[in-house]
Amino acid sequence: MSASAWANIVTILHFLMVAWAVLALPATLLGLAIGAPFARGFWFRTIHLLFILFVLGETVLGVECPDRKSTRL
């Protein structure tokens, strides 16, 4: 698989992680307000917490996303 294909895969995965972390909180709050069972679901909330902790860990370790100028494809 080419470097460009791997870069696209990483970009898509990163987008999905960010979307989950951002959208899960309002979904949880809305779900609690309307009484949806997923809002109190163990796995839903655990996965959301793990994504948040992953980003926190990267921040503490000083991991930064590479910019296009610093990568060679």
C-alpha positions as MATLAB code, in Angstrom:
seq = 'MSASAWANIVTILHFLMVAWAVLALPATLLGLAIGAPFARGFWFRTIHLLFILFVLGETVLGVECPDRKSTRL';
ca = [
       0.000    0.000    0.000;
       1.347    3.409   -0.922;
       2.197    6.137    1.534;
      -0.598    8.242    0.121;
      -3.154    5.494    0.793;
      -1.911    5.125    4.380;
      -2.150    8.890    4.843;
      -5.755    8.809    3.645;
      -6.588    5.966    6.047;
      -5.034    7.830    8.974;
      -6.939   10.992    8.013;
     -10.254    9.136    7.878;
      -9.619    7.419   11.222;
      -8.622   10.723   12.798;
     -11.779   12.383   11.477;
     -13.944    9.569   12.887;
     -12.251    9.810   16.297;
     -12.752   13.561   16.453;
     -16.364   13.247   15.294;
     -17.049   10.640   17.986;
     -15.436   12.736   20.734;
     -17.274   15.905   19.694;
     -20.691   14.453   18.881;
     -20.955   11.904   21.700;
     -21.354   14.549   24.413;
     -24.369   16.312   22.858;
     -25.795   12.908   21.905;
     -25.472   11.787   25.532;
     -27.113   14.946   26.858;
     -29.927   14.733   24.322;
     -30.336   11.027   25.046;
     -30.598   11.696   28.774;
     -33.180   14.421   28.159;
     -35.411   12.165   26.054;
     -34.758    8.996   28.046;
     -32.871    7.077   25.351;
     -31.227    3.922   26.749;
     -27.913    4.398   24.914;
     -27.223    7.554   26.928;
     -26.598    5.465   30.031;
     -25.020    2.614   28.077;
     -21.721    1.365   29.473;
     -19.973    0.806   26.133;
     -21.080    4.083   24.577;
     -19.786    6.113   27.484;
     -16.657    3.984   27.959;
     -15.597    4.380   24.315;
     -16.178    8.133   24.546;
     -14.065    8.332   27.707;
     -11.276    6.261   26.125;
     -11.113    8.594   23.125;
     -10.894   11.595   25.435;
      -8.151    9.921   27.496;
      -6.251    9.024   24.304;
      -6.220   12.674   23.208;
      -5.276   13.777   26.726;
      -2.393   11.292   26.748;
      -1.123   12.588   23.410;
      -1.310   16.129   24.737;
       0.593   15.271   27.929;
       3.278   13.481   25.894;
       3.553   16.425   23.486;
       2.463   14.472   20.409;
       1.524   16.773   17.558;
      -0.082   16.052   14.218;
       2.474   16.388   11.424;
       1.846   19.107    8.901;
       2.183   18.610    5.161;
       5.438   20.535    5.016;
       7.195   18.075    7.327;
       6.108   14.902    5.507;
       7.422   13.506    2.281;
       5.034   11.455    0.138;
];
